[in-house]
Amino acid sequence: MVGMRDVAKKAGVSLSTVSLVVNGTGYVSDDMRAKVQAAMKALDYIPNELARNLAHNRTNIIGVIVPTIRHPFFATLTSALQREFSERGLRTMLCSTADSDKGEADYVDMLQRHMMDGLVMAAHTAHPVGYWTSIGRPVVAFDRYLGPDIPSIGSDHEQGGRLVARELIATGAHHVVMVGGPRSQFHDLENLSEGDADTTFPTVRYYLTLEHELKAAGVRYEYVEAGEVYDLEGYAHAVHDLFDRFVDVDAVVSSDFGASLCVQEMLRRGIRPGVDMQVVAYDGTYLADAAGVRLTAVCQDFDAIASALAARMTALIEGEESSAAPSDLDPAAAGAPSQTSLGASSADMPVPPTDGRLPGSAVELIPVTLRKGYSTR
């Protein structure tokens, strides 16, 4: 088996020079680097990545927890995240809680045992705030609030709700039906102010904002539960039934998946999308263009979301490393002020609002846009 000593002998350089090139640490002249790389290629030398990661106390693996990859939103999100992390030299380990027997607790355990460097939490969770804040390793939440010490990235769903409302009000909608997840998920928004809530689920804010705007405009609205996000069959049943339950409905709002099912049901019933009934999709994934009619959609910026999540995760990992570095390298600096256990400054953390807003707002909100299609007037 070829080792670094063989590479050093072939290149005519010292073992330490080969080590610097392989590990990407320290300064090596371009000439020396070229000699080492040529020797590695000639000998078919493959660096021992496990040993290198152990030396750096890194795995370069980020866990990503989503409810399911069957849903087009999470399929699009994980694709963007994997691409973004890859560009930063990081690999993605995916946990789809509804599609496997591996739950979030297994991944948290792997993170605590340093089998991965960080965790993106993008699934609804029943664990209390204390569970997440006690982990003590890099965790970034997506579209949910996990506790006061955990940074969160999310789309601006209140903006999304306003965009949908203005579109439907301006086009003369009279009876709007919203199709979404269990209404019980809204409870934590109400209870968080008491300090004993489990988590918040910011995505529901587009429904709450939409309802508020429609009510103010005197537009009738209903909310239909379609089951959990991974219950695709539940969405199909809910969309089918709403046409029989609400004979005067003239606008439907749902995820891209629910909106696409709605258009298909309309076409089966001879209802003209955008003429007899309006449909607004929320997410802006590839499915918004594959429903048979190009849907009017509120588009979440997946590239910007992935970039923000990756940037925050990288900062936490680097902060964790730098907070440990003084005591390792300079004992005299051990008592110097350090960053939090997650490597983020207190200025980055969510604080209890004082202006009446719901607690749990994301640290960073990514703007959404409304793309006009043929499913609205």
N, C-alpha and C positions, 0 to 999 in steps of 0.2 A: 504494500500500500504506500503510495507516494505521500510524503509529509513535507512540512515546511523546510526541514533541513535539506531535503533533496532539491527543492526549489532554490534555496540559497546557494547550494553548490553549483547548480546548473547556471544560475544567473551571475555567479561570482560576486555575491554580496553577502552581508552578514545576516544571521538569522533574525536579528532585531529589525532589520530593514524589511524583510519579508513580512514579519509580524505587523509592522506599521502599515504596509500596503494592504494586507489581507483585512485588518481590522479597521482601516480607515482612520487611524489616529496618528497624530504627530505629523511632522513635515518630512516629506520625501521628495527629492528633486524629480523633475519630469524624466530625466535620463534614467535614474535608478528605478522609477516606477515602471517605465517601459521595459527595462530588462527583466524585472520581476514578473510582469504580466506575460511577457514572451515565454519565459521559462515555465510559468504555470500552464500556459496553453500547450507548450511542447510536451509537457509531462502529463497532461490531462488531470492536473491537480484540482480537486474540488475542496474548498475550505469547509471545515467542520463548523457549520453554522450554529449548532447547539452549543459547542464549547465557546464560540465567540459570543453568543448571547448570554451565556452564564457569566462570562467575564465582565460583561457590561450590565448584568442584572436586568436584562431585557429579553423579551420573547419576540417583540415586534408583531404581536398578535393583538387585535382589538376584537372583543366580543360585541356582537350586535344582537339584541333581543327584540324581536317583532312578534306580533300575534300569529301571523301567517304570511307566507309568500304567495299564496294562491290569489290574494287580493291584489289588483293592479297597482294600488297605491304603494303597498309595501314592496312589491316586486320592483317598482320604479325607484323607490327610495334606496333599497339595498344595492341596486345596480349602481346608482350614483355614489353611494357611500364606499362601495368596494373600489370603484375607480379612483375616488379622491384619496382614500387611504393608501392605495397602491402607489399613487404618485408621490406619496410621502414615505415610501419604503416600508409600509405597514401592510400586514395581511389581515383579512377579515374572517372571523369565525362566527357563523350565523346560527342563532338559536330561534327557531320558529315554534313558539310554545304550543300552538294548536296542531302542529303537523308532526310532532315527535313527542317521545316520552320524557324528553329532557326539559326540565322547568328552569325558571330564572334562578332558583336557589342553587342549582348545580353550577351555573355560570358565575354566580357570586362567589361560590366556594373556590372555583378555579382562579378567580381574580385575587382572592385573599391569599391563596397559596402560590401566587406569583406565576401562574401558568399562562397568564395573559397580562398585558400592560394596562388595559383600560376596558371600560364597558359602556356601550351606548344603550340606554334603556328606552325602547320605543314601543312598549306594550303596556296595556293596562295592568295594574298590580293591586293585589289586596293587602300587601305588606304595609305596615304602618310606617310613618315617617322615620321613626327611630331605627328601623331595620336598615334603611338606606343610608342614613347619616352615620351609622356606626361602622360601615364597611372600611373607611379609612384608606381607600385606594381610588384612583381616578374613575369617576363615573360622571357621564353627561346624560341628562334626560332630554328626550325629544318629545315635544308636544304633551308634556305632563310635568307636574310639580312633585318632586320626591322629597323635598325638605329644604330648610334654609341654608344648608351648606353645599347643595348640589346644583351646579349651573344647569340651565335649561335653555334649549333652542326651540323655537316654534314659529310657525307661520302666524301672521297677523289675522286671526280668525274673526275678530270683531270687524276689521276692515272688510273681510270676505262677506260677512253677513250683511253689511251695509251695501256692498256692491250688488248682491243678489236682490236685496229689497228695492233698491233704486231702479234696477232693471225691470222688475216685475211691476212696480208701481207705475213707472213711466209708460209701460206697454199695456196698462189697463187690466191687470189681473184682478179678479174678484174673490176667488177662493183658492188658496194655496195649500197644498199638502206636502209636508216634509216627511221623507222616509229616512230613518236613521237607526242608530243603535239603541239599546235599552235606556229608557228614560231614568232608570235607577242610577245610571252613571252620573247623573247631575247632582246627586245628593252631596257629594264631597265639596262641591263649590259652595253650598249653603252652610255646611258644617265647619268649614275650615276656620272661620272667624272665631269659633269656640276653642280652637287649639287642639282638638282631638280627632281631626279628620285623618283618613288614611292617605289619600293623594288627591290631587285635582286632575281633571281631564280637560285641558284647555280647548280641545277641538269642539266641544259642545257649545262654545261661545258663539260660533257662527249661527247656530240654531237660536240661541237666546237673543242675540242681536237682531236676527231676522224677525223673530217674533215681535220684539219690541218695536221695530220699524213698521211692520205691517199693522200692528195694533194702533199705532199713532196715526197711520194713514187710513184707518177704517177698513182694512182688508181682512176678510175672514181667513183663518188658517187652522190647520189641524196637524198633529204630529202622529205618525204611524211608526210603531216599533217594528224593526225587521230582524231582531236578534243581534248577536255579537258580530263583530266585523268579519269573522271567519265563517259565519253561517250564511254562505252564498245562497243556499236553497231557501233560507228564511227570507232573504231579499226578494227572490223570485215570487214567493207566495204573497208577500206583503204588497208588491207592486200589482200583481194580478187582482188581488182582492180590493184594492183601493178604488178601482173603477166601478165596482158594484156597490161599495159602501158610500161613495160620494159622487152622486150622479151629476152634480153641478161643478165638479172640480175643473178648473181651467189652467192650472199651473202646478207642476211638480218639481220639487227640489230634492236632490239626493246626491250621493257619491257618483263618480263616473259609472260605476257598475250598476247602481240602482237606476240612474238616469238612462243608461243604455237598455236595460230591461224594460223600462217604461216606454221608450220609443218603439221597441219591438212589439209590446202589447198594444200600443196605439195603432200600429200598422196592421196588426191582426184584426182589430176592431174597426178599421176603416176611419180612424181619427187622424187628421192631418197634423203632424208636428209643426209647431210654429204658427199654425193658422187656427185650428180648432182648440188646441191646447199647447201651452208653452212648457218647456222642460229646461231646467238649469242644472248642469252637472257641477260638482264640487271636487276638484283635485287637479284636473287638466292632464291626466295620463294619456297614454296611447289609445285607451279605450274610448276617449271622447271623440275620436275620429273614426271609430269602427262600429258605430251603433246603427249604421244605415243612413243616418243623417248627421252631419257635422254639428256637434252639440255646442251650444253656448255654455261656456264653462268658466268658473273661477279657477285660475291656474296657480298652483303652488310652485315655487321656484326650486325644483329639486337640486339643481346644481348649486345654488346659493345655500340651501339647507345643508347639503353634504359638506360644502366648503366650511361653513360655520361650525358644524359639528367636529370636523377633522381639526380645524384650527384650535378650537377649545380643548379638544382631547390632547393634541400635541402640547399645548401650553401646560396642561395639568401634568402630563408625564414628565416634561422637562422641569417643571416646578418641583415635582416630587424628587427628581434626581438631584436638583440643585440644593434642595432643603436638606438632603442627606450628605451632600458633598463636604460642607465645612467640617463636620465632626470626623469624617473619614480622612480628610487630607490635612486638616489643621486643628488639632485638639484645642488650641487656644481660642478657636472661633466657635466652640461648641455651645457657648452660652449666648451667642449673638442672636438677635431676633430672626425668626424664620417664617416661612409661609405656612399656610394652613396645611393640614394633612393631605388636602387635595391639590395643593400647589396653586390655589387661586387667591387673589387678594380679597379682603372683605368688601371692597367696593364693587366687586363683581357679583356679590351674592344678593338674592332677593331679600327685600326688607318688608316688614308689614306696611301696607299702604295706609296713608292718612287722609286720602281724598275720597274715600268711599268706594274705591275700585275693589274688585275681587282679589283676594290674596293669590299668590302662586303665579303671577305673571311671569312669562318667560324672560330670562335675562336679555335675550336677543330675539327680536321679532323680525321675521323675514316678510317683506311685503308680498301681497298677492295681486293678481291682475284679472280683469274680466275679459275674456276673449269671446267676441260675438260669433255665433254660428247660425245655423238655420232652424234651430229649435225654439227660437223666440221671435217675436215680431220686430 
